[in-house]
């Protein structure tokens, strides 16, 4: 564990930060929402909260981002451990109509990458992963990009809750679109397809692939995707330490 993350872990342990440590993630699929995906993919996380004891409050009361010149800490989501109400296992719950703005944690794009971090439950019952921005290695990161509303017969397509369905695509490190089972995907299916791509490229550990198969079993079936893990599969070390 890097020194900056250890400092945060110590502050959680002594009660300075009002968060509960769920575990330490190593080379784990993390999802960071942003309006600046291209610059982050090119330059890394150059902005971030530099003072660890401020990590309970990283937004203004209005929900606007504070100024973080960095280098520093950033936030992501554990792509394999989300509950529906607070962690957006159903990504659509963060629409403006949901009543939970999530303090700007959504953006028009997202970056999926394998990284290290502290998986915590925030004081407001919200899960997040705290990362040290300079530790992030984004060479194999995937860019999940919102390309607008899904349109059929000149009308926007809505889901069962009456919410307009956005279309998302997956761009690889070279900027080329990665094909999924459909040309355009909902954000939820886009994340699952991107995780399946990592599995197919042998970038996930056997443990991570098993969790992918269990957590997203229904979504994988609906997308016609399979995750098979042999006993000798994948030598990359990854895991969630208690």
N, C-alpha and C positions, 0 to 999 in steps of 0.2 A: 504494500500500500504506500502510495506517495505521501510525503510529509504533509502537503496541504489537506489531503483527505483524512489523515490521522488527526490533524488539528480539529477538524469538524467532529470526528468521532469522539474525541475527548470532551468537546463542548456539549455534545449530546449526553454523554455519560455523566457529567457533573451537573446537568440541569440548566446550563446556560442557554442552550437552544431548546426550545419547546417542541421537540420532535422525537418520535420513537424510531429507533434503528431497527429496520426489518431484516437487514442483512448487507453483506458486502459483495458486490457484483464484480466479476472478473471476466473480461472479454465477452461481455453479454450484449445481446441486441438492445440498443437504446434508441429512442425516438425523440428528436428535438424539433419542435415546431418553430418556424421563423419566417419573417418576411425577407430575409437576406441569405437565402440558401446558397446562391452562387458565390457570394463573397466569402462565406464561411468555408465552403468546399475548396476555394482557392487559397485562402489565407489562414484558415483555422479559426478557433475561437479567440479573437483578439480583444474582445470586450468581456467583462465579467465582474462580479462582486469580489473585491479583493480582501474584504474583512470578514472572516468566517462567522463572527458573532452577530453579523447583520443578516444572516441567511434566513431568519424567520420572516423578515419583511423585506422583500426585494422589489416591491411595487409601491407606488404612491397610493394614498387612500382612494384616489380617483380610478385606480386600475392602470394608470400610465406607468411605463417603465421608468425607473430611476436611471440616472446617468451613471454608467459603470465603465470607466475608461480602461480597466483591465491592466494587466492580465488578471484573471480571477476565476471564480466559480461560476458554473452555469448549471442549468437544469435540463433534465430529460425525463422521459417516461420509460419504465421497464416494459418493453414490448411483449413480455410473456407473463406478466403478473398484474392484470388490471381487473378491478371489479366494476360492475356496471355503473353504480351511482357516482363514485368518486374518482375512478381511475380511467374512465372512458373506454372500457372494454367494448362498449357500444359507442363508437366515436361520435356519432351524431348527437349525443346529449349536450354537446357544447354549442349548439346553434343558438343564435340570439334569442330564439323563442323559448329556450329551455329554462331560462331564469337563472342560469349559472354561467357567467361570462368567463370563468376560469382565469380572471385577471390577466388576460392577454396571452395565455399560454398556447393558444392556437395561432397559426399563421397560414398564409396562402400556400406554404410549402412545408415540407418536413424533411429531415435528414435521418436516415436509418444507418447506424454504424455500430460496430462492436467496441465496447469500451469498459472501463472500470469506473465504479462509483459506489456511493452509499445509498441504498434503497431505504427511504424513510417514509413514515407516516407523519404528515405535517400536523400542527396543533389543531387545524380546522378539519381533520380527518381526511386529508387529501394526500395521496401517494405521489412521490416524486423520487427522482434519482439525482443526487448532487454529484457533479463531476468537476474536476479541475481542468479548465479549458485547454491549457497547454499540454496536458497528457493525451488529449484526444488524437487518435491516429485515423485520418479520414481518407486514406488512400483507396479503400474499398467501400467507402460510404455510397449509399444509394440516395438519389434525390427523388422524393415523392412530390409531384407537382400538381397543383389544382389548375385545371385548364378551363374551368367554367361549368355552367349548368348543363345537365343532360337534356337534350331537346329531341322530341319526337313529334312529327306532324306539326312543327312550328310552335309547340307548346312545351314548357318545362315539365320534366318527369318528377313526380312526387312519390315519396315512400308511403308506407302504411299509416304514418302519423301526419301526412299532409305536408311534410317538409320537402323542399326541392332537393333533388339528388345532384350533388356535384360530381364531376368527372375528374379522375386522377390518373396520372401515368407514372411510370417508374423509369428514371433515367440512370444508367450505369455511370461508373467513374469517368468513362470516355464521353459522356453526354448523349450516348445513343440509347434510344428507348428499349427497355427490356419487355419482351412480349409476355403477356399474361394470357389467361384463358379467354379474356375479352379485351378488345382494344382500349376500352375505357372502364375504369373500375370505381366503385365507391371507395372512400378513404379506408374503411375497414378492410375491404377485400384487397385494396392496394397494399396495405401493411402485411397481410397474410401472404400475398403473392411474393412480396419482397423477401419476407422471411424464408419462404420456400425456395427462392432463388439462392439465398445464402446456403441453405441446406444442400441444394443440388451442386453448388460449387465446392462443397466440402469445407466450408468455413465455420460450421457449427460443431461443437463437441457432440458426442453421442447423448450426453445428458440434456443439452440444450435442444437437440432435435427431438428427443422423446417428449420434452415438455411442450415443444411446438405442436407435436402430434396430439397431445392430450388437451391442451388449452384451446386449440383452434380446430378440434376434430370436426365439428359441424361445418365451420367455414371452409375447411379443406375439402370436405365431401361436396359441398355445394359448388365449389370451384373446379371439381374434378382433379384435385391435386393429391398426391400421395407422399408420405414421409416414411421411408423405411430406414431402420437403423440396425446394422449388423453388429455382432459382438466386437468386431475389429474396426468398426467405423470411427473415423476421425480421431486424430491424435492430439488435436488442439485442446489445451486445458482451459476449461471454463467452469463456472459454477456459482452457486449462491451459498455463501458460508453463513451459518447461523450466528 
